[in-house]
Amino acid sequence: MKNYLFHRFVFVLLRYTAVPFIKRAMRYSCEKRKGPDVPSIIIANHNIDLDPGLVAMAFSRHMYFIASEHALRNGFGSKLLKFAFAPIPINKSKADVFAIKDMLNKLKEGANICLFAEGDRSFNGTTGPIPPSTAKLIKTSGADLITFRLEGGYFTNPRWAKKRRRGRMTGRYINKYSAAELKSMSNPEINALIERDIYEDAYERQKANLVRFTGKDLAENIETVLYLCPACEKIGTIRSEGNRFSCSCGLEAEYTETGLLSGDALPFSTMTEWDDWQRAKLEEIVGASGKETICSDEGQSLLFVHSARDSSLIGTGLMTISRDSLCCAGYAFPIDQIMRVVVAGQMLLLFALKDGTSYEVHSNSPRSALKYREIFRILTGASAQGTRD
């Protein structure tokens, strides 16, 4: 395996240098485990960018991680990441057979793989669904399966937030399943046990044990997830500043240190409740739409993705979506020719066409990419996979 000894050295070096600092900074604790002693796939839920490191802290043996390919195209930091950790790049906007092949090869050569099966971080505090293909990958690999759950991550660094908060995070080793056990199980059974083991509801955990997550500007960029106002029912009208956010219709609210929402006329107290409502309401809006634009955003940058490590800007301007097409910077993409729409990071929109080409849409100001993904899902009747990640 190329540079495996070097990657193991980096793993051990960081354990004695960076880990104590990260644990203090993140107020993170976990039970340490030896091994894994045989090639294993470690599956965990996903809420913050540092999750790979937080999982690794609980184990004594080195592991490789899966990383979204767009994260490996961000200058010097990405080059350092690839040099030190050699993450396996995966294209989120389409099925990536090369990433799967790389994973299986590393397992056969004796390495461990850490996989965040949801494929993305949670927007609303609950763990997203697990793709059906996950169980097939695990059985094909012939590796053991370890499930691991991270708690407190959603409030420590909400996916939509501009700044991190200080509260408490915990990593828990949940279960280990041998390759022999997995072989006797059906794919739906394997997926069901993964979903059970790694499921996390941030607000339910807060009810059981209230923790304050302190910081500044707690509500900023909340409009990247809250795209629909419950008062006027308009799309893209929420704006945030400091700990508060409001709509142009007059609705005002506050995001508190406990993660709860507070406002005189606010019908929701949690992000989960608001997101459940807006997804259901968006179904009605899209269902009643004609040929007009459903939503739009100014100042968008459209990039063509050449490979997992290269992309180029092809235009800037207005982005719109209607029943017929997704348009951006003067380019029109028919809905029936789009294979998949996903969100990476906070508000990066990725989509792939049926001809195999892929694109990214960037924004310099806060706007929801989530609403475009949801509208595409509704228009195409696509699986709900990823709608809550």
C-alpha positions as CSV (number, residue, x, y, z in Angstrom):
1,M,0.0,0.0,0.0
2,K,1.5,3.3,-1.1
3,N,3.0,5.4,1.8
4,Y,1.1,3.3,4.4
5,L,4.0,3.4,6.9
6,F,4.2,7.2,6.6
7,H,0.4,7.5,7.1
8,R,0.7,5.3,10.2
9,F,3.5,7.6,11.5
10,V,1.4,10.7,11.0
11,F,-1.5,8.9,12.9
12,V,0.8,8.2,15.9
13,L,2.4,11.6,15.8
14,L,-0.9,13.4,16.0
15,R,-2.1,11.1,18.8
16,Y,0.6,12.5,21.0
17,T,0.7,16.1,19.8
18,A,-2.6,17.4,18.4
19,V,-5.1,15.1,20.2
20,P,-4.8,16.6,23.7
21,F,-5.3,20.1,22.3
22,I,-8.3,19.1,20.2
23,K,-9.9,17.3,23.1
24,R,-9.6,20.4,25.2
25,A,-10.8,22.8,22.5
26,M,-13.8,20.6,21.5
27,R,-14.5,19.5,25.1
28,Y,-14.5,16.0,23.7
29,S,-14.3,12.7,25.5
30,C,-14.3,9.1,24.2
31,E,-13.6,5.6,25.4
32,K,-10.3,4.3,23.9
33,R,-10.3,0.9,22.2
34,K,-7.4,-1.3,21.0
35,G,-7.4,-2.2,17.3
36,P,-9.3,-3.0,15.2
37,D,-7.1,-6.0,14.9
38,V,-8.5,-7.2,11.5
39,P,-9.5,-5.0,8.5
40,S,-12.7,-3.2,9.6
41,I,-15.1,-0.6,8.3
42,I,-15.9,1.9,11.1
43,I,-19.3,3.6,10.5
44,A,-20.3,6.7,12.4
45,N,-22.8,9.5,12.2
46,H,-21.6,12.9,10.9
47,N,-22.0,16.4,12.2
48,I,-18.7,18.4,12.1
49,D,-15.7,18.6,9.8
50,L,-13.4,17.2,12.6
51,D,-15.5,14.0,13.0
52,P,-12.9,11.8,11.2
53,G,-10.3,12.9,13.8
54,L,-12.7,12.4,16.7
55,V,-13.5,8.9,15.6
56,A,-9.8,8.1,15.1
57,M,-9.0,9.2,18.7
58,A,-11.0,6.2,20.1
59,F,-8.9,3.6,18.3
60,S,-5.2,2.6,18.5
61,R,-4.8,1.6,14.9
62,H,-4.6,3.8,11.8
63,M,-7.6,4.2,9.4
64,Y,-8.3,5.8,6.1
65,F,-11.2,8.2,5.6
66,I,-13.6,9.0,2.8
67,A,-13.6,12.6,1.8
68,S,-15.8,14.6,-0.6
69,E,-13.8,15.3,-3.7
70,H,-14.6,19.0,-3.7
71,A,-12.8,19.3,-0.3
72,L,-9.6,18.1,-2.0
73,R,-9.6,21.0,-4.5
74,N,-9.1,23.9,-2.0
75,G,-5.4,24.9,-2.4
76,F,-2.6,24.3,0.1
77,G,-4.8,22.9,2.8
78,S,-6.2,20.2,0.5
79,K,-2.6,19.3,-0.6
80,L,-1.5,18.9,3.0
81,L,-4.6,16.8,3.7
82,K,-3.8,14.5,0.8
83,F,-0.1,14.3,1.7
84,A,-0.6,13.5,5.4
85,F,-3.8,11.3,5.3
86,A,-4.4,10.2,1.7
87,P,-8.2,10.4,2.1
88,I,-10.2,8.4,-0.5
89,P,-12.0,11.0,-2.7
90,I,-15.6,10.4,-3.6
91,N,-17.8,12.4,-6.0
92,K,-21.1,13.0,-4.1
93,S,-23.1,14.0,-7.1
94,K,-22.9,10.6,-8.7
95,A,-22.1,6.9,-8.0
96,D,-18.3,6.7,-7.7
97,V,-17.0,3.2,-8.6
98,F,-13.4,4.4,-8.3
99,A,-13.8,5.4,-4.7
100,I,-15.5,2.0,-3.9
101,K,-12.7,0.1,-5.6
102,D,-10.1,2.1,-3.6
103,M,-11.9,1.3,-0.4
104,L,-12.1,-2.4,-1.1
105,N,-8.4,-2.6,-2.2
106,K,-7.3,-0.9,1.0
107,L,-9.3,-3.3,3.1
108,K,-7.8,-6.3,1.3
109,E,-4.4,-5.0,2.0
110,G,-5.1,-4.9,5.7
111,A,-6.1,-1.2,6.3
112,N,-9.2,0.1,8.1
113,I,-11.7,2.4,6.6
114,C,-13.8,5.0,8.4
115,L,-17.1,5.8,6.6
116,F,-19.8,8.3,7.4
117,A,-22.7,6.4,5.8
118,E,-25.1,9.3,5.7
119,G,-22.8,10.9,3.2
120,D,-23.2,14.3,4.7
121,R,-23.5,16.3,7.9
122,S,-26.9,16.9,9.5
123,F,-28.7,20.2,8.8
124,N,-31.4,19.8,11.4
125,G,-30.0,17.7,14.3
126,T,-31.1,14.2,13.3
127,T,-29.0,11.5,11.7
128,G,-29.9,11.0,8.0
129,P,-30.9,7.8,6.2
130,I,-28.3,5.2,5.2
131,P,-28.1,4.4,1.5
132,P,-29.2,0.8,0.7
133,S,-25.8,0.3,-1.1
134,T,-24.0,0.6,2.3
135,A,-24.8,-3.0,3.3
136,K,-23.8,-4.3,-0.1
137,L,-20.4,-2.6,0.2
138,I,-19.9,-4.0,3.7
139,K,-20.7,-7.6,2.7
140,T,-18.6,-7.4,-0.5
141,S,-15.6,-6.2,1.5
142,G,-15.5,-9.2,3.8
143,A,-14.5,-6.9,6.6
144,D,-15.8,-6.6,10.2
145,L,-18.1,-3.7,10.9
146,I,-17.8,-1.3,13.9
147,T,-20.5,1.2,14.7
148,F,-19.6,4.5,16.5
149,R,-21.8,7.3,17.6
150,L,-20.8,11.0,18.1
151,E,-23.0,13.0,20.4
152,G,-23.1,16.8,20.8
153,G,-21.6,17.6,17.5
154,Y,-24.7,19.3,16.0
155,F,-24.7,22.0,18.6
156,T,-20.9,22.3,18.8
157,N,-20.8,23.3,15.1
158,P,-24.1,23.3,13.4
159,R,-23.7,22.7,9.7
160,W,-25.4,25.9,8.8
161,A,-23.5,28.1,11.4
162,K,-20.7,30.6,10.8
163,K,-18.9,30.0,14.0
164,R,-18.2,27.0,16.4
165,R,-19.5,26.9,19.9
166,R,-18.2,25.4,23.2
167,G,-20.3,22.8,24.9
168,R,-19.6,19.1,25.2
169,M,-19.0,16.2,22.7
170,T,-18.8,12.5,23.3
171,G,-17.7,9.6,21.2
172,R,-19.2,6.1,21.9
173,Y,-18.2,2.7,20.6
174,I,-21.5,1.0,20.0
175,N,-21.1,-2.4,18.5
176,K,-18.8,-4.8,16.5
177,Y,-20.1,-7.3,14.0
178,S,-17.8,-9.9,12.5
179,A,-17.7,-10.6,8.8
180,A,-19.2,-14.1,9.6
181,E,-22.2,-12.5,11.3
182,L,-22.7,-10.1,8.5
183,K,-22.6,-12.8,5.9
184,S,-25.6,-14.5,7.4
185,M,-27.6,-11.2,7.4
186,S,-29.6,-9.6,4.6
187,N,-28.7,-6.2,3.3
188,P,-31.8,-4.6,4.8
189,E,-31.0,-6.1,8.2
190,I,-27.4,-4.7,8.1
191,N,-28.7,-1.3,7.1
192,A,-31.2,-1.4,9.9
193,L,-28.6,-2.2,12.6
194,I,-26.4,0.6,11.3
195,E,-29.2,3.1,11.4
196,R,-30.1,2.0,14.9
197,D,-26.6,2.1,16.2
198,I,-25.5,5.5,14.9
199,Y,-28.9,7.4,15.1
200,E,-28.7,10.7,17.0
201,D,-31.4,13.2,17.8
202,A,-29.6,16.3,19.1
203,Y,-32.8,17.8,20.6
204,E,-33.9,14.6,22.3
205,R,-30.5,14.4,23.9
206,Q,-30.8,18.0,25.1
207,K,-34.1,17.1,26.7
208,A,-32.5,14.3,28.7
209,N,-29.4,16.3,29.7
210,L,-29.3,20.0,29.0
211,V,-26.0,21.4,27.9
212,R,-25.2,25.0,26.9
213,F,-23.2,25.6,23.8
214,T,-21.7,29.1,24.2
215,G,-20.3,31.4,21.5
216,K,-20.8,34.5,19.4
217,D,-23.2,35.2,16.5
218,L,-25.1,32.0,17.2
219,A,-27.7,32.5,14.5
220,E,-25.5,33.8,11.7
221,N,-26.1,31.9,8.4
222,I,-29.1,30.1,9.7
223,E,-30.8,31.1,6.4
224,T,-28.7,28.4,4.7
225,V,-31.1,25.8,6.3
226,L,-34.2,27.8,7.1
227,Y,-35.3,28.6,3.6
228,L,-39.1,29.0,4.2
229,C,-40.8,31.5,6.5
230,P,-43.6,30.0,8.6
231,A,-45.4,33.4,8.8
232,C,-45.5,34.6,5.1
233,E,-44.6,31.2,3.6
234,K,-42.1,32.8,1.2
235,I,-38.9,31.2,0.1
236,G,-35.5,32.8,0.7
237,T,-36.6,35.7,2.9
238,I,-34.9,34.8,6.2
239,R,-31.8,36.9,7.2
240,S,-29.6,36.5,10.2
241,E,-27.4,38.7,12.3
242,G,-25.7,38.0,15.7
243,N,-27.9,35.7,17.7
244,R,-31.1,36.7,15.9
245,F,-32.8,36.2,12.6
246,S,-35.8,37.6,10.9
247,C,-38.0,37.7,7.8
248,S,-38.9,40.6,5.6
249,C,-42.5,40.1,6.6
250,G,-41.6,41.0,10.2
251,L,-41.1,37.6,11.9
252,E,-38.3,37.8,14.4
253,A,-36.6,35.0,16.4
254,E,-33.4,34.1,18.4
255,Y,-31.2,31.1,18.4
256,T,-30.3,30.3,22.0
257,E,-27.3,28.7,23.7
258,T,-29.3,25.5,24.2
259,G,-30.0,25.3,20.5
260,L,-33.7,26.1,21.0
261,L,-35.5,28.8,18.9
262,S,-37.2,31.7,20.7
263,G,-39.7,34.2,19.3
264,D,-43.2,35.6,20.2
265,A,-44.9,34.4,17.0
266,L,-42.7,31.5,16.3
267,P,-44.5,28.1,15.9
268,F,-41.3,26.0,16.3
269,S,-38.8,25.6,19.1
270,T,-36.3,23.4,17.3
271,M,-34.5,23.3,14.0
272,T,-35.9,19.8,13.4
273,E,-39.5,21.0,13.8
274,W,-38.9,23.9,11.4
275,D,-37.2,21.7,8.8
276,D,-40.0,19.0,9.0
277,W,-42.6,21.8,8.4
278,Q,-40.7,23.5,5.5
279,R,-40.1,20.3,3.6
280,A,-43.8,19.4,3.8
281,K,-44.8,23.0,2.8
282,L,-42.4,23.0,-0.1
283,E,-44.1,19.9,-1.4
284,E,-47.3,22.0,-1.6
285,I,-45.6,25.0,-3.2
286,V,-43.9,22.9,-5.9
287,G,-47.1,20.9,-6.5
288,A,-49.0,24.1,-7.1
289,S,-46.3,25.7,-9.3
290,G,-46.8,26.2,-13.1
291,K,-44.0,27.1,-15.4
292,E,-42.8,30.0,-13.3
293,T,-39.6,30.1,-11.3
294,I,-40.0,28.4,-7.9
295,C,-37.0,30.2,-6.3
296,S,-33.9,32.1,-7.3
297,D,-30.6,33.5,-6.1
298,E,-28.4,36.3,-7.5
299,G,-24.6,36.3,-7.6
300,Q,-23.9,32.5,-8.2
301,S,-20.8,31.0,-9.6
302,L,-21.1,28.0,-11.9
303,L,-18.1,25.6,-12.1
304,F,-17.5,22.6,-14.4
305,V,-15.9,19.7,-12.6
306,H,-13.2,18.1,-14.7
307,S,-12.1,15.5,-12.2
308,A,-12.0,14.8,-8.4
309,R,-9.1,17.2,-8.2
310,D,-9.9,19.9,-10.8
311,S,-12.7,22.3,-11.7
312,S,-13.1,25.6,-13.6
313,L,-15.4,28.6,-13.5
314,I,-17.6,28.9,-16.5
315,G,-19.9,31.7,-15.5
316,T,-21.5,33.9,-12.8
317,G,-25.0,35.2,-12.4
318,L,-28.6,34.3,-11.5
319,M,-29.6,30.8,-10.5
320,T,-33.2,29.7,-10.8
321,I,-35.2,26.5,-10.7
322,S,-38.6,25.7,-12.2
323,R,-40.5,22.5,-13.1
324,D,-38.5,22.3,-16.3
325,S,-35.0,23.3,-15.6
326,L,-32.2,24.4,-13.3
327,C,-30.6,27.5,-14.7
328,C,-27.4,29.2,-13.6
329,A,-25.2,31.9,-15.1
330,G,-26.9,31.7,-18.5
331,Y,-26.7,27.9,-18.7
332,A,-29.9,25.8,-18.6
333,F,-30.0,22.2,-17.4
334,P,-33.3,20.3,-18.0
335,I,-34.6,18.7,-14.9
336,D,-35.1,15.4,-16.7
337,Q,-31.4,15.4,-17.6
338,I,-30.1,15.9,-14.1
339,M,-29.2,12.6,-12.4
340,R,-28.5,13.9,-8.8
341,V,-28.4,17.1,-6.8
342,V,-26.6,17.2,-3.4
343,V,-25.3,19.8,-1.0
344,A,-21.7,19.8,0.2
345,G,-20.5,21.7,3.2
346,Q,-22.8,24.6,4.2
347,M,-24.1,25.8,0.9
348,L,-22.2,24.3,-2.1
349,L,-24.6,22.9,-4.6
350,L,-23.4,19.9,-6.6
351,F,-25.3,18.3,-9.5
352,A,-24.5,15.6,-12.1
353,L,-26.1,15.1,-15.5
354,K,-27.1,11.8,-17.0
355,D,-24.3,12.3,-19.6
356,G,-21.7,12.0,-16.8
357,T,-20.8,15.6,-16.5
358,S,-20.7,17.3,-13.1
359,Y,-21.1,20.9,-11.9
360,E,-20.8,23.0,-8.7
361,V,-22.6,26.2,-7.8
362,H,-20.9,28.5,-5.3
363,S,-22.3,31.6,-3.5
364,N,-20.4,34.5,-1.9
365,S,-23.4,35.4,0.4
366,P,-25.5,33.1,2.6
367,R,-28.2,31.3,0.7
368,S,-29.8,27.9,1.0
369,A,-28.6,25.2,-1.4
370,L,-30.8,22.8,0.5
371,K,-34.0,24.3,-1.1
372,Y,-32.7,23.4,-4.6
373,R,-32.0,19.8,-3.5
374,E,-35.4,19.5,-2.0
375,I,-37.2,21.0,-5.0
376,F,-35.3,18.6,-7.3
377,R,-36.3,15.7,-5.1
378,I,-40.0,16.7,-5.2
379,L,-40.0,17.3,-9.0
380,T,-38.4,14.0,-9.8
381,G,-39.9,11.8,-7.0
382,A,-36.4,10.9,-6.1
383,S,-35.6,8.9,-2.9
384,A,-35.6,10.8,0.3
385,Q,-32.1,9.7,0.8
386,G,-30.1,12.6,2.0
387,T,-33.0,14.9,2.6
388,R,-32.1,15.3,6.3
389,D,-28.3,15.1,6.1
